[in-house]
Amino acid sequence: MLSKYEGWLQMAKSGETVTYHEGYLAKDRFFDYPTRDIANLFMRAYESKIVDLYQKRLKHGNINHDPKFQYIAKKL
């Protein structure tokens, strides 16, 4: 799965976007190593000014369930 996103980072044109996670990344990354690795890949790309990162709320959370977001990277 990680290689899919590494390929996207190399081949995507400026302005293209990819959704790299859907859920609650702050929690999900601690229980799923592939999710953590993908999130780290995009954070490093952001720090290197290769992408911008943003999120879109899909569902609000409450005391009984976590919020749900779409995590998106946009190639610079």
N, CA, C and O atoms as a MOPAC input file, in Angstrom:
PM7 MOZYME 1SCF
protein

 N      0.82600 1    -1.19700 1     0.00000 1
 C      0.00000 1     0.00000 1     0.00000 1
 C      0.87100 1     1.26200 1     0.00000 1
 O      0.55600 1     2.23400 1    -0.68700 1
 N      1.94800 1     1.24700 1     0.75800 1
 C      2.82200 1     2.41200 1     0.82800 1
 C      3.39500 1     2.75500 1    -0.54300 1
 O      3.51100 1     3.93100 1    -0.88700 1
 N      3.75300 1     1.74400 1    -1.32700 1
 C      4.34700 1     1.99700 1    -2.64300 1
 C      3.36900 1     2.71200 1    -3.57100 1
 O      3.78600 1     3.47500 1    -4.44300 1
 N      2.07800 1     2.47200 1    -3.39100 1
 C      1.05900 1     3.17700 1    -4.18400 1
 C      1.18400 1     4.68900 1    -3.97700 1
 O      1.12400 1     5.46000 1    -4.93500 1
 N      1.35600 1     5.10100 1    -2.73300 1
 C      1.43500 1     6.52400 1    -2.41800 1
 C      2.80500 1     7.10600 1    -2.75100 1
 O      2.90900 1     8.27600 1    -3.12000 1
 N      3.84500 1     6.30500 1    -2.62500 1
 C      5.16800 1     6.76300 1    -3.05200 1
 C      5.15000 1     7.04300 1    -4.55200 1
 O      5.70700 1     8.04200 1    -5.00800 1
 N      4.51400 1     6.16600 1    -5.31300 1
 C      4.37700 1     6.37400 1    -6.75300 1
 C      3.57600 1     7.61700 1    -7.06900 1
 O      3.92400 1     8.36900 1    -7.97900 1
 N      2.49800 1     7.84100 1    -6.31900 1
 C      1.68500 1     9.04300 1    -6.53600 1
 C      2.52400 1    10.29000 1    -6.30500 1
 O      2.45000 1    11.23400 1    -7.09100 1
 N      3.32100 1    10.31200 1    -5.24100 1
 C      4.15200 1    11.48200 1    -4.95000 1
 C      5.12200 1    11.77600 1    -6.09100 1
 O      5.40500 1    12.93900 1    -6.37700 1
 N      5.62600 1    10.74500 1    -6.73700 1
 C      6.57400 1    10.92700 1    -7.83600 1
 C      5.88900 1    11.32400 1    -9.13600 1
 O      6.43700 1    12.11400 1    -9.90500 1
 N      4.70100 1    10.78900 1    -9.39300 1
 C      4.07000 1    10.96200 1   -10.70100 1
 C      3.00600 1    12.05900 1   -10.77000 1
 O      2.69700 1    12.54200 1   -11.85900 1
 N      2.45100 1    12.45300 1    -9.64900 1
 C      1.34700 1    13.42400 1    -9.65900 1
 C      1.81700 1    14.78100 1   -10.15700 1
 O      2.94500 1    15.20600 1    -9.90700 1
 N      0.93100 1    15.43700 1   -10.85700 1
 C      1.19300 1    16.78800 1   -11.34500 1
 C      0.69600 1    17.79300 1   -10.30900 1
 O     -0.14800 1    17.47800 1    -9.47100 1
 N      1.22800 1    18.98800 1   -10.38400 1
 C      0.83300 1    20.05500 1    -9.46300 1
 C     -0.68600 1    20.24900 1    -9.49500 1
 O     -1.29100 1    20.34200 1   -10.56300 1
 N     -1.28300 1    20.30900 1    -8.31300 1
 C     -2.72300 1    20.50600 1    -8.20300 1
 C     -3.52100 1    19.22600 1    -8.03800 1
 O     -4.67500 1    19.27400 1    -7.61200 1
 N     -2.93000 1    18.07500 1    -8.36800 1
 C     -3.64000 1    16.80400 1    -8.19300 1
 C     -3.74900 1    16.46400 1    -6.71000 1
 O     -2.88700 1    16.82800 1    -5.91000 1
 N     -4.82000 1    15.76200 1    -6.35800 1
 C     -5.03600 1    15.38200 1    -4.96400 1
 C     -5.20400 1    13.87300 1    -4.83400 1
 O     -5.54900 1    13.17500 1    -5.78700 1
 N     -4.94900 1    13.40200 1    -3.62900 1
 C     -5.17700 1    11.99700 1    -3.29000 1
 C     -5.68600 1    11.94300 1    -1.84900 1
 O     -5.19900 1    12.66500 1    -0.97900 1
 N     -6.66100 1    11.08800 1    -1.61600 1
 C     -7.12800 1    10.82700 1    -0.25200 1
 C     -6.30300 1     9.66400 1     0.27900 1
 O     -6.36000 1     8.55800 1    -0.25700 1
 N     -5.53500 1     9.91600 1     1.33300 1
 C     -4.65500 1     8.87400 1     1.84600 1
 C     -5.18400 1     8.18900 1     3.10100 1
 O     -4.61500 1     7.19400 1     3.55100 1
 N     -6.27400 1     8.71500 1     3.67000 1
 C     -6.89900 1     8.03000 1     4.80900 1
 C     -8.30500 1     8.56200 1     5.00100 1
 O     -8.58700 1     9.73200 1     4.74000 1
 N     -9.17500 1     7.69100 1     5.45900 1
 C    -10.52400 1     8.09400 1     5.83500 1
 C    -10.81000 1     7.46600 1     7.19100 1
 O    -10.77100 1     6.24600 1     7.34700 1
 N    -11.09600 1     8.30900 1     8.15900 1
 C    -11.32800 1     7.84500 1     9.52400 1
 C    -10.90100 1     8.92600 1    10.49800 1
 O    -11.15100 1    10.11000 1    10.27500 1
 N    -10.26000 1     8.51800 1    11.57200 1
 C     -9.76500 1     9.44900 1    12.59100 1
 C     -8.28400 1     9.15900 1    12.77600 1
 O     -7.90100 1     8.35300 1    13.62400 1
 N     -7.46000 1     9.81500 1    11.98600 1
 C     -6.04000 1     9.49600 1    11.88100 1
 C     -5.31500 1     9.59600 1    13.21400 1
 O     -4.41800 1     8.79800 1    13.48700 1
 N     -5.68600 1    10.55600 1    14.04400 1
 C     -5.01700 1    10.71900 1    15.33400 1
 C     -5.07700 1     9.43300 1    16.15900 1
 O     -4.15300 1     9.14400 1    16.91900 1
 N     -6.12800 1     8.68000 1    16.02000 1
 C     -6.28700 1     7.41400 1    16.74800 1
 C     -5.89500 1     6.21500 1    15.88400 1
 O     -5.21800 1     5.30200 1    16.35700 1
 N     -6.31400 1     6.21800 1    14.63500 1
 C     -6.10500 1     5.06500 1    13.75100 1
 C     -4.63300 1     4.72900 1    13.55500 1
 O     -4.28000 1     3.55500 1    13.44000 1
 N     -3.77300 1     5.73500 1    13.51600 1
 C     -2.35500 1     5.51300 1    13.24000 1
 C     -1.66800 1     4.69200 1    14.32700 1
 O     -0.63900 1     4.06800 1    14.06600 1
 N     -2.21800 1     4.68000 1    15.53600 1
 C     -1.59900 1     3.94500 1    16.63400 1
 C     -1.94000 1     2.45800 1    16.62500 1
 O     -1.27200 1     1.67100 1    17.29600 1
 N     -2.95100 1     2.06700 1    15.88900 1
 C     -3.39100 1     0.67900 1    15.88800 1
 C     -3.13700 1    -0.03200 1    14.56300 1
 O     -3.39100 1    -1.23000 1    14.44300 1
 N     -2.64000 1     0.69300 1    13.57500 1
 C     -2.47700 1     0.12400 1    12.23700 1
 C     -1.16400 1     0.64600 1    11.64400 1
 O     -1.07300 1     1.80700 1    11.24700 1
 N     -0.15000 1    -0.22400 1    11.58900 1
 C      1.16400 1     0.21400 1    11.12000 1
 C      1.17000 1     0.72200 1     9.68100 1
 O      1.82900 1     1.72700 1     9.41400 1
 N      0.47500 1     0.08700 1     8.74100 1
 C      0.44800 1     0.65300 1     7.38600 1
 C     -0.14600 1     2.06500 1     7.35400 1
 O      0.34200 1     2.92300 1     6.61800 1
 N     -1.18600 1     2.30900 1     8.13900 1
 C     -1.77600 1     3.65100 1     8.20900 1
 C     -0.76400 1     4.64100 1     8.75600 1
 O     -0.63400 1     5.75200 1     8.24400 1
 N     -0.04800 1     4.23800 1     9.79700 1
 C      0.98500 1     5.10100 1    10.37500 1
 C      2.06700 1     5.42600 1     9.34900 1
 O      2.48700 1     6.57700 1     9.23200 1
 N      2.51700 1     4.42100 1     8.60700 1
 C      3.57700 1     4.62600 1     7.62200 1
 C      3.13200 1     5.56900 1     6.50800 1
 O      3.91100 1     6.41100 1     6.06300 1
 N      1.89900 1     5.43700 1     6.06100 1
 C      1.36900 1     6.31900 1     5.01500 1
 C      1.25400 1     7.74400 1     5.53900 1
 O      1.62700 1     8.69100 1     4.84700 1
 N      0.74400 1     7.90300 1     6.75100 1
 C      0.63500 1     9.24100 1     7.34700 1
 C      2.01400 1     9.87400 1     7.49500 1
 O      2.17900 1    11.06300 1     7.22000 1
 N      3.00300 1     9.09800 1     7.92500 1
 C      4.36500 1     9.61900 1     8.06400 1
 C      4.94800 1    10.01600 1     6.71600 1
 O      5.63800 1    11.03000 1     6.61600 1
 N      4.67900 1     9.22700 1     5.67800 1
 C      5.15100 1     9.55000 1     4.33100 1
 C      4.63300 1    10.91900 1     3.90100 1
 O      5.39500 1    11.74800 1     3.40500 1
 N      3.34400 1    11.15000 1     4.09000 1
 C      2.77200 1    12.42700 1     3.66400 1
 C      3.22300 1    13.58100 1     4.56000 1
 O      3.34700 1    14.70800 1     4.08200 1
 N      3.46700 1    13.33000 1     5.82800 1
 C      3.98000 1    14.38800 1     6.69500 1
 C      5.39000 1    14.79000 1     6.26300 1
 O      5.71600 1    15.97700 1     6.25200 1
 N      6.22000 1    13.82400 1     5.91100 1
 C      7.56500 1    14.14600 1     5.41100 1
 C      7.47900 1    14.91000 1     4.08900 1
 O      8.24600 1    15.84500 1     3.86300 1
 N      6.55700 1    14.52100 1     3.22400 1
 C      6.37800 1    15.23400 1     1.95200 1
 C      5.91700 1    16.66500 1     2.20500 1
 O      6.33700 1    17.58500 1     1.50300 1
 N      5.06700 1    16.85500 1     3.18800 1
 C      4.62200 1    18.20600 1     3.55800 1
 C      5.79800 1    19.02600 1     4.07400 1
 O      5.96900 1    20.18000 1     3.67900 1
 N      6.60300 1    18.44700 1     4.94400 1
 C      7.76100 1    19.15600 1     5.50000 1
 C      8.77400 1    19.50700 1     4.41900 1
 O      9.51100 1    20.48400 1     4.55400 1
 N      8.81700 1    18.72000 1     3.34800 1
 C      9.71300 1    18.98500 1     2.21300 1
 C      9.06700 1    19.87800 1     1.16200 1
 O      9.64200 1    20.10900 1     0.09800 1
 N      7.87300 1    20.38000 1     1.46100 1
 C      7.13200 1    21.28200 1     0.57300 1
 C      6.78700 1    20.63800 1    -0.77400 1
 O      6.81200 1    21.29700 1    -1.81400 1
 N      6.46900 1    19.35200 1    -0.73700 1
 C      6.05000 1    18.61700 1    -1.93000 1
 C      4.53000 1    18.62300 1    -2.03900 1
 O      3.97900 1    18.64400 1    -3.13900 1
 N      3.85300 1    18.60600 1    -0.88600 1
 C      2.38800 1    18.58700 1    -0.85000 1
 C      1.87800 1    19.54800 1     0.21800 1
 O      2.61000 1    19.93900 1     1.12700 1
 N      0.61800 1    19.91500 1     0.08700 1
 C     -0.15000 1    20.53700 1     1.16300 1
 C     -1.08200 1    19.46300 1     1.69400 1
 O     -1.57500 1    18.62700 1     0.93700 1
 N     -1.31900 1    19.49000 1     2.98400 1
 C     -2.21500 1    18.51700 1     3.60300 1
 C     -3.43400 1    19.23100 1     4.15100 1
 O     -3.32400 1    20.31100 1     4.73100 1
 N     -4.58100 1    18.63000 1     3.96800 1
 C     -5.78600 1    19.16700 1     4.57800 1
 C     -6.75500 1    18.02800 1     4.83800 1
 O     -6.56500 1    16.90500 1     4.37100 1
 N     -7.78200 1    18.33900 1     5.58400 1
 C     -8.77600 1    17.32200 1     5.92000 1
 C    -10.17200 1    17.87800 1     5.74400 1
 O    -10.40600 1    19.08100 1     5.85800 1
 N    -11.08500 1    16.97900 1     5.46600 1
 C    -12.49100 1    17.32800 1     5.29400 1
 C    -13.28500 1    16.49500 1     6.29400 1
 O    -13.18500 1    15.26900 1     6.31100 1
 N    -14.06700 1    17.16400 1     7.11900 1
 C    -14.87000 1    16.44200 1     8.10600 1
 C    -16.03600 1    15.75600 1     7.39900 1
 O    -16.78600 1    16.38700 1     6.65400 1
 N    -16.17400 1    14.46900 1     7.64300 1
 C    -17.27900 1    13.70200 1     7.08300 1
 C    -18.38200 1    13.47500 1     8.10800 1
 O    -19.56100 1    13.39100 1     7.76400 1
 N    -17.97800 1    13.37600 1     9.38400 1
 C    -18.95100 1    13.10300 1    10.44100 1
 C    -18.39800 1    13.62800 1    11.76200 1
 O    -17.23300 1    13.40000 1    12.08600 1
 N    -19.22500 1    14.32300 1    12.51500 1
 C    -18.83000 1    14.79600 1    13.83600 1
 C    -18.77000 1    13.63000 1    14.80500 1
 O    -19.51100 1    12.65600 1    14.67200 1
 N    -17.88800 1    13.73800 1    15.77100 1
 C    -17.79800 1    12.72500 1    16.80800 1
 C    -18.57900 1    13.15100 1    18.04100 1
 O    -19.02200 1    14.29400 1    18.15400 1
 N    -18.73500 1    12.22200 1    18.94600 1
 C    -19.32300 1    12.52600 1    20.24700 1
 C    -18.72500 1    11.56700 1    21.26500 1
 O    -17.74700 1    10.87900 1    20.97300 1
 N    -19.29300 1    11.52100 1    22.42500 1
 C    -18.73900 1    10.67500 1    23.48300 1
 C    -18.76800 1     9.19200 1    23.11700 1
 O    -17.99400 1     8.40600 1    23.66300 1
 N    -19.64700 1     8.80500 1    22.20500 1
 C    -19.79800 1     7.39500 1    21.84200 1
 C    -19.01200 1     6.96500 1    20.61400 1
 O    -18.77300 1     5.77200 1    20.42900 1
 N    -18.60200 1     7.91000 1    19.76800 1
 C    -17.84100 1     7.53100 1    18.57700 1
 C    -16.92200 1     8.66700 1    18.12900 1
 O    -17.17400 1     9.84200 1    18.39500 1
 N    -15.85700 1     8.27700 1    17.44400 1
 C    -14.86700 1     9.23600 1    16.95100 1
 C    -15.41200 1    10.00100 1    15.75300 1
 O    -16.29500 1     9.51600 1    15.04500 1
 N    -14.87900 1    11.20400 1    15.52900 1
 C    -15.23100 1    11.90400 1    14.29400 1
 C    -14.63200 1    11.15600 1    13.10300 1
 O    -13.75500 1    10.30800 1    13.27200 1
 N    -15.10300 1    11.46900 1    11.91900 1
 C    -14.57400 1    10.84200 1    10.70600 1
 C    -14.15100 1    11.94900 1     9.74800 1
 O    -14.91500 1    12.87100 1     9.46300 1
 N    -12.91800 1    11.83700 1     9.25800 1
 C    -12.35700 1    12.81100 1     8.33800 1
 C    -11.84000 1    12.11300 1     7.09400 1
 O    -11.56300 1    10.91400 1     7.09200 1
 N    -11.72100 1    12.89500 1     6.04600 1
 C    -11.02900 1    12.48100 1     4.82900 1
 C     -9.71300 1    13.25600 1     4.84800 1
 O     -9.72800 1    14.48500 1     4.91700 1
 N     -8.58300 1    12.56400 1     4.78800 1
 C     -7.26300 1    13.19000 1     4.82100 1
 C     -6.73200 1    13.24100 1     3.39300 1
 O     -6.61800 1    12.21800 1     2.71800 1
 N     -6.41200 1    14.44800 1     2.95000 1
 C     -6.12400 1    14.69600 1     1.53700 1
 C     -4.77400 1    15.38700 1     1.39300 1
 O     -4.43300 1    16.27900 1     2.17000 1
 N     -4.01700 1    14.96700 1     0.39500 1
 C     -2.76300 1    15.62200 1     0.03800 1
 C     -2.92800 1    16.23800 1    -1.34700 1
 O     -3.49800 1    15.62100 1    -2.24700 1
 N     -2.42700 1    17.45000 1    -1.50700 1
 C     -2.46400 1    18.14600 1    -2.79500 1
 C     -1.03100 1    18.43100 1    -3.22000 1
 O     -0.27100 1    19.06700 1    -2.49100 1
 N     -0.67500 1    17.96200 1    -4.39400 1
 C      0.68800 1    18.12700 1    -4.90600 1
 C      0.94100 1    19.59100 1    -5.23100 1
 O      0.12400 1    20.24300 1    -5.88000 1
 N      2.07400 1    20.10000 1    -4.77600 1
 C      2.44400 1    21.49500 1    -5.05900 1
 C      3.19600 1    21.60500 1    -6.36900 1
 O      3.58600 1    22.70200 1    -6.76700 1

